[in-house]
Amino acid sequence: MSKRFFNWTFKDVESFLKEKGFKLNYTNASHFYYTGSHDGILRNVCVPFHGSKVIKPRTLKGIILQSGIDKEEWFKF
């Protein structure tokens, strides 16, 4: 099943970022900060962790923008 904005959890985002070469840089409370390179640019991505709850669509859009990875590539995962 292809994913859209409404069914991503923290684990899904984490595994996608790790697959794309991002690594956990540090954590601050319930936010995990990943660092990686995309298109030759160093990127920092902040991912909130709230258990197994689904990440809100607006938050996911911000994560996608921070990563620099095309939206279509995210939704093929």
C-alpha positions in Angstrom: 0.0 0.0 0.0 1.5 3.4 -1.0 1.5 5.9 1.8 0.0 9.3 1.7 0.0 12.2 4.2 -2.4 10.5 6.7 -0.7 7.2 7.6 2.9 7.8 8.5 4.2 7.0 12.0 7.5 7.8 13.6 8.9 4.3 12.7 7.9 4.8 9.1 9.7 8.2 8.8 12.7 6.9 10.7 13.2 3.8 8.5 12.7 5.9 5.3 15.3 8.5 6.4 17.8 5.7 7.4 17.3 4.1 4.0 18.2 7.4 2.4 21.4 7.7 4.4 20.3 10.0 7.2 21.7 9.2 10.7 20.5 10.1 14.1 22.4 13.2 15.3 20.8 13.9 18.7 17.6 13.9 20.6 16.0 16.6 22.6 13.0 15.5 24.7 10.6 13.9 22.2 12.3 15.2 19.0 14.8 13.2 17.1 17.2 15.1 14.8 18.6 13.3 11.8 21.5 14.6 9.6 22.1 13.5 6.0 23.1 14.8 2.6 20.7 15.1 -0.3 21.6 16.7 -3.7 25.0 17.5 -2.2 23.5 19.7 0.6 23.8 18.8 4.2 20.3 18.5 5.7 18.9 18.4 9.3 15.5 16.9 9.8 13.5 17.1 13.0 11.1 14.2 13.6 8.7 14.3 16.6 8.2 11.1 18.6 4.8 10.6 20.2 4.6 6.8 20.5 2.7 4.9 17.8 0.5 7.9 16.9 0.2 9.0 13.3 2.2 12.1 12.4 0.0 15.0 11.5 0.0 15.8 7.7 1.2 19.4 8.2 4.2 18.1 10.3 5.0 15.5 7.7 5.0 18.2 5.0 7.6 20.0 7.1 9.7 16.9 7.5 9.6 16.3 3.7 10.7 19.9 3.1 13.6 19.7 5.6 14.8 16.5 4.0 14.9 17.9 0.5 13.7 14.6 -0.9 10.9 14.7 -3.5 7.4 14.1 -2.2 6.8 11.4 -4.9 9.8 9.5 -3.5 8.4 9.6 0.0 5.1 8.2 -1.1 6.6 5.3 -3.1 8.1 4.0 0.2 
